Amino acid sequence: MNGTSTAPLRLGTRRSKLAMAQSGQVAEAVRQLTGRPVELVEITTYGDVSREHLAQIGGTGVFVSALRDALLADEVDLAVHSLKDLPTAQPDDLVLAAVPRREDPRDVLIARDGLTFEDLPSGARIGTGSPRRMAQLNAWARALGKEIETVPVRGNIDTRLGFVTDGELDAVVLAAAGLTRIGRIDVATEFLSPDTVLPAPGQGALAIECTAAAAPLAAVLAELDDPHTRAAVTAERSLLAALEAGCSAPVGALADLSPSSRLRSSRGYPNGAEQAVTEMRLRGVVGTTDGSTLVQLSTTGPVPVSHDDALALGRELAAEMLAKGAAGLMGERAH
C-alpha cells in the first residue's frame, strides 16, 4: 500500500444486514486511519446460500471461504469476518491484521411477552441453530426442573425474531453483539450470564484480514487491534483448536480479563470493570445437545498475556476438559 495513494480500498463483506453494519463500522475506522475512501464489496458465501443447518454443513469456514478467495484473487484488499466464524488454523498466505475491541460477548434471549428464561413455561419452544446453545439451555432447564424444546433455526436476525413475533416459537437466542451492531438490542428480554451460558469462542469480536503479501496495509490495519481482545480470543480459539472442534461443535468459551469484576449493567460487559486486572480467566464448556452431560472447567493465567501465553492457556484447559471426557460429548469432530 502506498501511503500517498488515494485509490479506494476494497473491503470484502458478506451481504447480510449484520455483516454490512459491522463492515461499515470497520470501513469508517479504516477511512479515518488511512485518509483513503473505502468501498464495500459484497460477497455471497456458501453459508449464506445453503439452507442446511450449520451442524449439517460443518460450520467451519462456510461464511469465510468466499471472502478469503476474493482476497487471494486480488478482488478485495481486506475482509471483515465475525471472528467466531473463522477456522482456528490461519492460512500462511493471509494475515489476521487486526482484532478490534470486542462488543458484548454474551447471548441474549428474545422471548414472547417479555419473559425471561426462568419465566418460560415447561415445554417452551426456543429457536437456535447452535448446538452449543442447545446444550447449555437444555442443561439450564434441567437444573430448573422443566423441559424445553430447542428448535433448529437458520436465517438472518429479522427472520429469527419473526419466529417469536409470529408465535411460531416462544423465544430465540441470539448474540448480543449482532443486535447491538444493527441497533436492535432493545428487543432482548434477558442477557444470559456467562455463568449459565458461555458464548462461542470469539463471539462479539471482529477479524480484519488481508493477504500476507500486503504487509504495508497489514501494518496500518494493526493500529485497529485491541490487545486485550486479541489475547482473550486467542485463548478461546486455542481451546477450540486443541479440542479439535469446529465452530458448529457444542463448545463454549470465554476469556475474561477482569474475573473479580461483576456485571454492572446490561450494556457494560466487559468494559465496566473498575478493579485492576491481575489475571485472565478462561472458561470452557462442552456438552451433549440434550443438556444431560456438560464438562465445564476454568483456568487462570497472569497478565499481561502474550500470544504464546494465550495459546498455552487454551491448550491447558482443553487438556483438562478432554481428561474429563469432553471428546465423547462433541460427536463427529469438525476440522
C-alpha positions in Angstrom: 0.0 0.0 0.0 1.4 3.4 -1.0 1.0 5.8 1.9 0.2 8.6 -0.6 -2.4 6.7 -2.6 -5.9 8.0 -2.7 -7.3 4.9 -4.5 -10.3 3.4 -2.7 -9.6 0.4 -0.5 -11.9 -2.5 -1.3 -13.4 -4.1 1.8 -14.9 -7.6 1.3 -18.0 -8.3 3.3 -21.0 -10.7 3.4 -24.3 -9.3 2.2 -26.4 -9.7 5.4 -27.7 -6.6 7.3 -25.4 -7.5 10.2 -22.3 -8.1 8.1 -22.9 -4.8 6.2 -23.4 -2.9 9.5 -20.2 -4.2 11.1 -18.2 -3.9 7.9 -19.4 -0.3 7.6 -18.1 0.5 11.1 -14.7 -1.0 10.2 -14.7 0.9 6.9 -15.2 4.2 8.7 -12.4 3.4 11.1 -10.1 2.5 8.1 -11.1 5.7 6.4 -10.1 7.7 9.4 -6.9 5.8 9.8 -5.7 5.9 6.2 -7.4 9.0 4.8 -8.5 6.8 1.9 -12.0 6.1 0.7 -13.2 2.5 1.5 -15.8 0.8 -0.7 -17.7 -2.3 0.4 -17.6 -5.2 -1.9 -20.5 -7.6 -1.2 -19.7 -11.3 -1.5 -22.0 -14.2 -1.1 -20.7 -17.2 0.9 -21.7 -20.8 0.9 -23.2 -20.3 4.4 -25.4 -17.6 3.1 -27.0 -19.6 0.3 -27.2 -23.1 1.9 -30.4 -23.8 3.7 -29.0 -26.7 5.7 -28.4 -26.3 9.4 -24.8 -25.4 10.3 -24.3 -28.7 12.2 -25.0 -30.5 8.9 -22.7 -28.4 6.7 -19.9 -28.4 9.2 -20.0 -24.7 10.1 -16.2 -24.3 9.8 -15.3 -21.7 7.2 -18.7 -21.7 5.4 -19.1 -17.9 5.9 -15.4 -17.3 5.3 -14.0 -19.2 2.3 -15.5 -16.9 -0.4 -14.1 -13.8 1.3 -10.7 -15.4 1.5 -10.8 -16.4 -2.1 -11.6 -12.8 -3.1 -8.6 -11.6 -1.1 -6.3 -14.1 -2.7 -7.7 -13.2 -6.2 -7.0 -9.5 -5.5 -10.7 -8.7 -5.8 -10.6 -7.0 -2.4 -7.9 -5.5 -0.3 -9.2 -6.5 3.1 -12.1 -8.5 4.5 -14.1 -8.3 7.7 -15.4 -11.5 9.4 -17.2 -12.3 12.6 -14.3 -13.9 14.4 -16.3 -16.8 15.7 -16.8 -17.9 12.1 -13.0 -18.2 11.3 -11.4 -21.7 11.3 -8.8 -21.9 14.0 -6.0 -22.6 11.6 -4.7 -19.4 9.9 -3.6 -19.8 6.3 0.1 -18.8 5.6 -0.9 -16.5 2.8 -3.4 -14.5 4.9 -2.8 -12.3 7.9 -5.2 -11.5 10.8 -4.2 -7.9 10.7 -6.5 -6.6 13.5 -9.0 -7.7 16.1 -10.8 -4.5 17.2 -12.2 -4.0 20.6 -14.8 -6.6 21.4 -18.5 -6.0 21.6 -20.6 -7.6 24.4 -19.8 -11.4 24.0 -23.0 -12.6 25.8 -26.0 -14.3 24.3 -29.4 -12.8 24.8 -32.9 -14.2 25.0 -35.7 -12.7 23.0 -39.0 -14.1 24.3 -42.7 -13.5 23.9 -44.4 -11.3 26.4 -41.0 -10.0 27.7 -40.3 -13.3 29.5 -37.0 -14.4 31.0 -35.7 -17.9 30.6 -36.8 -18.9 34.1 -40.3 -17.5 33.4 -40.8 -19.6 30.3 -43.3 -22.4 30.8 -42.2 -26.1 30.6 -42.4 -27.2 27.0 -41.4 -23.8 25.7 -40.0 -23.9 22.1 -36.7 -22.0 21.8 -35.1 -21.4 18.5 -31.3 -21.6 17.9 -29.1 -23.0 15.2 -26.3 -23.6 17.7 -25.5 -27.0 19.3 -23.5 -25.0 21.9 -26.6 -23.0 22.9 -28.8 -26.1 22.8 -26.6 -28.0 25.2 -26.4 -25.2 27.8 -30.1 -24.2 27.5 -31.2 -27.7 28.0 -28.9 -28.2 30.9 -30.2 -25.0 32.5 -33.8 -26.1 32.0 -33.0 -29.5 33.6 -31.5 -27.6 36.6 -34.8 -25.7 36.9 -36.7 -28.9 36.8 -38.5 -28.2 33.5 -38.3 -29.3 29.9 -37.9 -27.1 26.8 -37.7 -27.9 23.2 -34.8 -26.4 21.3 -35.7 -25.9 17.7 -33.0 -25.6 15.0 -33.4 -22.4 13.0 -31.5 -20.6 10.3 -31.8 -17.2 8.7 -30.9 -13.6 9.4 -31.7 -11.7 12.6 -35.0 -10.4 11.3 -36.1 -13.9 10.3 -35.3 -15.3 13.7 -37.0 -12.5 15.5 -40.0 -13.1 13.3 -40.4 -16.7 14.6 -41.2 -15.1 18.0 -43.4 -12.2 16.9 -45.4 -14.6 14.6 -46.0 -17.0 17.6 -44.1 -20.0 15.9 -41.6 -20.0 18.8 -41.7 -18.9 22.4 -38.2 -17.4 22.2 -34.9 -17.3 20.3 -31.4 -16.9 21.5 -29.0 -14.6 19.6 -25.7 -12.9 20.2 -25.9 -9.5 21.9 -23.2 -8.1 19.7 -25.1 -8.6 16.5 -28.3 -7.0 17.9 -26.2 -4.1 19.2 -24.5 -3.5 15.8 -27.8 -3.3 13.9 -29.4 -1.1 16.6 -31.9 -3.7 17.9 -30.5 -4.7 21.3 -33.7 -3.3 22.8 -35.6 -6.4 21.8 -33.6 -8.6 24.2 -35.7 -9.7 27.2 -32.7 -11.1 29.1 -28.9 -11.0 28.9 -27.7 -14.6 29.6 -24.9 -14.6 32.1 -21.7 -16.5 31.0 -22.0 -18.3 34.4 -25.0 -20.0 32.8 -24.5 -19.9 29.1 -20.9 -19.4 27.8 -20.7 -17.8 24.3 -19.0 -19.2 21.3 -15.2 -18.8 21.1 -14.6 -15.3 19.7 -18.2 -14.2 19.9 -18.6 -10.4 19.8 -15.2 -9.9 18.1 -14.4 -9.0 14.5 -11.5 -10.1 12.4 -9.9 -7.8 9.8 -7.9 -9.9 7.3 -5.6 -9.1 4.4 -3.0 -11.0 2.4 0.4 -11.7 3.8 1.8 -10.0 0.6 0.1 -6.7 1.6 2.5 -6.1 4.5 2.2 -2.3 4.5 -1.6 -2.4 4.6 -1.4 -5.0 7.4 0.9 -2.7 9.4 -1.6 0.2 9.1 -4.6 -2.0 10.0 -2.8 -3.3 13.0 -3.5 0.1 14.6 -7.1 -1.0 15.0 -6.1 -4.0 17.0 -7.2 -4.2 20.7 -4.5 -6.2 22.6 -6.9 -7.3 25.4 -9.5 -8.6 22.9 -6.8 -10.4 20.8 -5.4 -12.1 23.9 -8.9 -13.2 25.0 -10.0 -14.6 21.7 -6.6 -16.2 21.1 -7.0 -18.2 24.3 -10.6 -19.1 23.4 -9.7 -20.3 19.9 -6.7 -22.2 21.2 -9.1 -24.2 23.4 -11.3 -24.8 20.4 -8.4 -25.9 18.3 -7.0 -28.2 21.0 -10.4 -29.9 21.3 -10.2 -30.4 17.5 -13.7 -29.0 17.2 -15.2 -26.7 14.6 -17.3 -23.6 15.1 -20.5 -25.7 14.9 -19.5 -28.0 17.8 -21.2 -27.7 21.2 -18.2 -25.8 22.6 -18.5 -22.5 24.6 -15.5 -20.4 25.8 -14.9 -17.0 27.3 -11.6 -15.4 28.4 -12.3 -12.7 31.0 -9.5 -10.2 31.8 -11.2 -9.0 35.0 -12.7 -12.0 36.6 -13.2 -10.4 40.0 -15.5 -7.7 38.5 -19.2 -8.1 38.3 -21.6 -7.2 35.5 -22.8 -3.7 36.5 -25.2 -3.2 33.7 -26.8 -5.0 30.8 -24.7 -2.8 28.4 -21.5 -2.6 30.4 -19.8 -6.0 29.9 -16.9 -6.4 29.7 -15.8 -2.8 29.8 -17.5 -1.7 33.1 -14.7 -3.2 35.2 -13.1 -0.9 37.7 -10.7 -3.2 39.5 -7.2 -3.6 38.3 -6.8 -6.6 36.0 -4.4 -9.1 37.6 -5.2 -12.3 35.7 -7.1 -13.7 32.8 -9.7 -16.4 33.5 -10.6 -18.8 30.7 -13.8 -20.8 31.0 -14.8 -23.6 28.7 -17.8 -25.9 28.3 -18.6 -28.9 26.1 -21.9 -30.7 26.3 -24.4 -33.0 24.7 -27.1 -31.1 22.9 -29.8 -32.5 25.2 -28.1 -31.0 28.2 -27.7 -34.3 30.0 -24.0 -34.0 30.3 -21.7 -31.0 30.5 -18.0 -30.7 31.0 -17.3 -27.2 32.3 -14.0 -26.1 33.7 -11.9 -22.9 34.0 -8.3 -21.9 34.4 -6.4 -18.7 35.0 -3.1 -17.1 33.9 -1.3 -13.9 34.8 -1.5 -10.7 32.8 -0.1 -9.1 30.6 -0.9 -12.1 28.3 1.5 -12.8 25.4 0.3 -14.6 22.3 2.1 -17.7 23.4 0.7 -17.4 26.9 -2.9 -17.2 25.5 -2.2 -20.3 23.3 -0.9 -22.2 26.3 -3.9 -21.3 28.4 -6.3 -22.6 25.8 -4.3 -25.9 25.4 -4.1 -26.3 29.2 -7.8 -26.0 29.7 -8.6 -28.3 26.6 -6.3 -31.0 28.1 -8.2 -30.9 31.4 -11.6 -31.0 29.6 -10.5 -33.9 27.4 -9.3 -35.7 30.5 -12.9 -35.2 31.9 -14.4 -36.8 28.9 -15.1 -33.8 26.6 -14.2 -35.6 23.4 -17.1 -38.1 23.8 -19.6 -35.2 24.0 -18.8 -33.5 20.8 -20.0 -36.1 18.3 -18.2 -36.1 15.0 -15.3 -33.7 15.1 -15.3 -30.9 12.6 -11.9 -29.7 11.2 
